[in-house]
């Protein structure tokens, strides 16, 4: 059954129920993620949490960059690359994360992290991923960004790229042709 239908059906059923157990629609959507999609969703949520904390505008911009980069690599390689696969290649938390940040990889879908300080940010990251996977979120960069980095990275932007304004984001986003086959 398609992910979008499963999650929307669950949310509709719970919204009609007078004995709904979750406190918010976000909790409904997060808990309703079908198990076969949870690994992909968890990978994406860990990526956006590590890259942007609880900033949902950044989450959506990053998720759309990953989607565009995955589509570009898929078209160049002839093999399907999902956004979660691109996250594993592109997000620092999965490549060369500082040791003090590795605990983020242990976060599990629909569970509150042991580190209470991260509970709200983790819920926000999961909600952003659900909306992205349902294709009901909005790309704050209007489809123009292909890269992102911290404000420190803005000192040395990617070659042949132009900075893209995506609203009040924590990260900096760039467009630009990417000619590398490794993306």
Secondary structure, DSSP 8 states (H G I E B T S, - for coil): --HHHHHHHHHHHHHH-TT--SSSHHHHHHHTS-HHHHHHHHHHHHHHHHHHTT-HHHHHHHHHHHHHHHHHHHHHHSS---HHHHHHHH-HHHHS--GGGGGGGG--TTS--SSGGGHHHHHHHHHHHHHHHTT-S--TTTT---EEE-TTGGGG--TT--EE--SS-SSEEE------S--
